Amino acid sequence: MRIRLLHCLLWLFSLAFWIAGTAASGSGLAEALAQVVHRSEMAGRKTLYIHLQTSVESARPHLEELLTQVLQELPSTTLPRRIFSQQPMEYKPYVHAVLLLVNDLQALQQLYGKLRATQDLSHTLIYMSGPSQAYEEEVQGALRLLWRLSVLNVGLVLRTPGSHLIMVTYYPFSPVHGCQVITASIVNRYQDETRRWASTEYFPPKLVNFYGCVLTCATWEDMPYLVLRRELHAGDQPGGGNGFVGIEGALLQFLADNLNFTAGLYWMNKEEVLATFNESGWVFDEIFGQHADFSLGGFHFKPSVGSEIPYSQSTYYFMSHIMLVTNLQSAYSAYEKLAFPFHPLVWQATGLVLALGCLLLLGIDRRWQVVLPQHPYYQFLVLSMGGNMPDWAIPRRVSGRLLLLTWLFSTLVLRGAYQSGMYQLLRQDTQRNPPQTIADVLAQRFTIQLMEVNAARILDSLPELRPEQMVYLSGSELQSFLALAQSSGSSARLATLTPYEYFGYFRKVHPMSRRLHLVRERIYTQQLAFYVRRHSHLVGVLNGQIRHAHAHGFLEHWTRQYVSAVDEADESVARISSTSYSTLDGIDGDSLLSDTEEEQSIAGRRNVLSMLELAALFWLILWANLFAVVVFALELVLHSRTKWKDLRKV
């Protein structure tokens, strides 16, 4: 009996010691978890989501007690403003903190089956009571699950067999483990002696350096956006990508250099490119699931992307203005240019005065040949008509001199105004008045060329546009500019609806852009953005780099380099060599320029008047000389006839 009693007492003492140790270890675990919530980035979040999930009911009481202790350990002054417990949490794009208590991988999967992805906007602390080693398959599975859901700022707390607490996480890009190899890494240990974690960095950064890993971009070649110059790309090193040109090409190179990744390329075929215009975005589900990490290709930002869209998007990096480019009607003739400086009414009044003056002189010469020719006012009228005034006929009275000075001053003003208007016309306005607004284009019944995939959006933006005025392009907007320029000078009225950067790039590489007219009024503006898989970890990374590029003016620099500014005159556009990437685009070189256009281009660069611009003056001089020869011949004939008559009378 005494032996049995002794055994019972020993069992009771051991049970008491086990319960006390369990309580002490539970209290230490609660304090460790509370320290992370209190002293990490989680403390700065206004919202804390708390979830408890178990795969077996027997594990729930322990986790519920642990949760109670954690909340008791948190200082009341640093508690988040809002604490949600066991409330389903859909994805929302704001920063928040998450505390998860689970017993195994199955419970974690059940929990995230409800929560969905939280991306890198959350700081997540997870305690898993089942596993006791960092490199167990269950822990590796949990980390792979978190990576698929883009839960990056995460710390997974485990209790080892010696009741020591460790915190593990994963590094998707690491010089040790490689690229997108998800394996556990111990990043912190809880010290029982000091009752503190060994490191105060609970959530180390993971996407600052990609260590030369390959990130694949789905795109297609299309200047002025992106072209790969393969002769430059052949010698690229990881983190380089110096073979990219164009606005988006420069941005891709900027990202690769800053983040130290190698830009892999998935070239989208024509069917995939056309499918990207589908509002459902179904093609991106396949691209991000099998081919690429992100996409770049002039994709416009959609402010109201629904939950059914299979992609997320970055903030916009470029503002694209949709505008109209028209051809020019037939140019003013050389003679119209000479008459252009004055309004037709001025020319009519001048001609009427000259005609009346000539008739008056003719009448005086025939009727009052003896009296009036001696009068000074008659001589003044002859002078104003181009005749000569003898010295004795010069006005000697004040009134006559005032009239002469007034006439000289008025002719000086008219001559100066005419010369000024003529120079401006010859240097600038050599075409008939093109449409200045979108309303003018529609009112003048221009035929508007556009991509078929954009027709619905254009009709929404321009409800006054009639369907019969629309023509669908077989190629891109950039390819249509040459044909549009060649139609200038004819009776055809054509316009291309295009993003301005296409026209700006065409102006940079081709002098024939002088035969096109840009309607300065915008139809609408669209912002261009990166596309990534839904709730991808890359959204935050891309947004940070885009903000960096905007803040330092890099995007403006690239835009000026590849696209001319809207307000630049043609003569001041610094033309660049065309990027050769497709013979179908037909903008390489200036082989389509005629000799006349080439001469105009050279004269424009020298900023001098060419023979073509002054042709009307030479033609008028020639016609005047020929007319003088004809008049001289008539006078000879008339004089000979008069002399013959006189001889016959004799």
Summary of the structure (lengths in Angstrom):
residues: 650
radius of gyration: 42.5
end to end distance: 186.9
largest distance: 186.9
contacts: 1865
relative contact order: 0.08
helix: 48%
strand: 18%
